[in-house]
């Protein structure tokens, strides 16, 4: 399907309903199937089937009432970016349907689920597979980088796989917290997922696209070890864990088998000082990819 945007007026009872399936059912081009995720009541994602083509899609419903101005701006950034991009490592947007008080994003369906589920099933991954996944993640990030967009919520749950196998194509998804930050500009909103959030964000400091590089480092570490690099019962303990760390907590069982380049790129991505942290260009030039 080619990308289109249209406005459809919902039936009054469907538009006002809290039942996501009833609202999607009112979009007569799609058959709604099982729920895939999302955070009710503002965002929910369902698998659906296009009636004429029988193509599987993911339908993301965003409830507009109650969301902040910043989140609405992020939503418009997400729509604008996805509508303008076609890249194998970025989730594809087929259609935007604007209804009464909500927006539906009709997206590419990824049968492999997300990277978090893949890690949970397989545990730590072998370095050749990790390298392949990171090359694809970097390729997708290059599109964000060239458009001056920071994702701000990179984590395994927001990275989808086209199939459940190790030869899957990785796709960056969920740009609901993304925003444009031009060179020399900074953002200051505290957002993202704590386990993958850069320390400068947690400390309410201004930040740039280096926050995405920290998240990439946390994802890379988890792929290699099977668990995130830093943990805590709450954000305060998590930040203390990061601040107090003098080395990354690689598993002692796998550390001897890891290539030195894998260890080095993790350390340089998970650098507490964003000035010293690897930039996107430095990331792709690292020996890890050679």
Rosetta blueprint (number, residue, H / E / L):
1 X L
2 X L
3 X L
4 X E
5 X E
6 X E
7 X E
8 X L
9 X L
10 X L
11 X L
12 X H
13 X H
14 X H
15 X H
16 X L
17 X L
18 X L
19 X L
20 X H
21 X H
22 X H
23 X H
24 X H
25 X H
26 X L
27 X L
28 X L
29 X L
30 X E
31 X E
32 X E
33 X E
34 X E
35 X E
36 X E
37 X E
38 X L
39 X L
40 X L
41 X L
42 X L
43 X E
44 X E
45 X E
46 X E
47 X E
48 X E
49 X E
50 X E
51 X L
52 X L
53 X L
54 X L
55 X L
56 X E
57 X E
58 X E
59 X E
60 X E
61 X E
62 X E
63 X E
64 X L
65 X L
66 X L
67 X L
68 X L
69 X H
70 X H
71 X H
72 X H
73 X H
74 X H
75 X H
76 X H
77 X H
78 X H
79 X H
80 X H
81 X H
82 X H
83 X H
84 X H
85 X L
86 X L
87 X L
88 X L
89 X L
90 X E
91 X L
92 X L
93 X E
94 X E
95 X E
96 X E
97 X E
98 X E
99 X L
100 X L
101 X L
102 X E
103 X E
104 X E
105 X E
106 X E
107 X E
108 X E
109 X L
110 X L
111 X L
112 X L
113 X L
114 X E
115 X H
116 X H
117 X H
118 X H
119 X H
120 X H
121 X H
122 X H
123 X L
124 X L
125 X L
126 X L
127 X H
128 X H
129 X H
130 X H
131 X H
132 X H
133 X H
134 X H
135 X H
136 X H
137 X H
138 X H
139 X H
140 X H
141 X H
142 X H
143 X H
144 X H
145 X H
146 X H
147 X L
148 X L
149 X E
150 X E
151 X L
152 X L
153 X L
154 X L
155 X L
156 X H
157 X H
158 X H
159 X E
160 X E
161 X E
162 X L
163 X L
164 X L
165 X L
166 X L
167 X L
168 X L
169 X L
170 X E
171 X E
172 X E
173 X L
174 X L
175 X L
176 X L
177 X L
178 X L
179 X E
180 X E
181 X L
182 X L
183 X L
184 X L
185 X L
186 X L
187 X E
188 X L
189 X L
190 X L
191 X L
192 X L
193 X L
194 X H
195 X H
196 X H
197 X L
198 X L
199 X H
200 X H
201 X H
202 X H
203 X L
204 X L
205 X L
206 X L
207 X E
208 X L
209 X L
210 X H
211 X H
212 X H
213 X H
214 X H
215 X H
216 X H
217 X H
218 X H
219 X H
220 X H
221 X H
222 X H
223 X H
224 X H
225 X H
226 X L
227 X L
228 X L
229 X L
230 X L
231 X L
232 X L
233 X L
234 X L
235 X H
236 X H
237 X H
238 X H
239 X H
240 X H
241 X H
242 X H
243 X H
244 X H
245 X L
246 X L
247 X L
248 X L
249 X L
250 X L
251 X L
252 X L
253 X L
254 X L
255 X H
256 X H
257 X H
258 X L
259 X L
260 X H
261 X H
262 X H
263 X H
264 X H
265 X H
266 X H
267 X H
268 X H
269 X H
270 X L
271 X L
272 X L
273 X L
274 X L
275 X L
276 X L
277 X L
278 X L
279 X L
280 X H
281 X H
282 X H
283 X H
284 X H
285 X H
286 X L
287 X H
288 X H
289 X H
290 X L
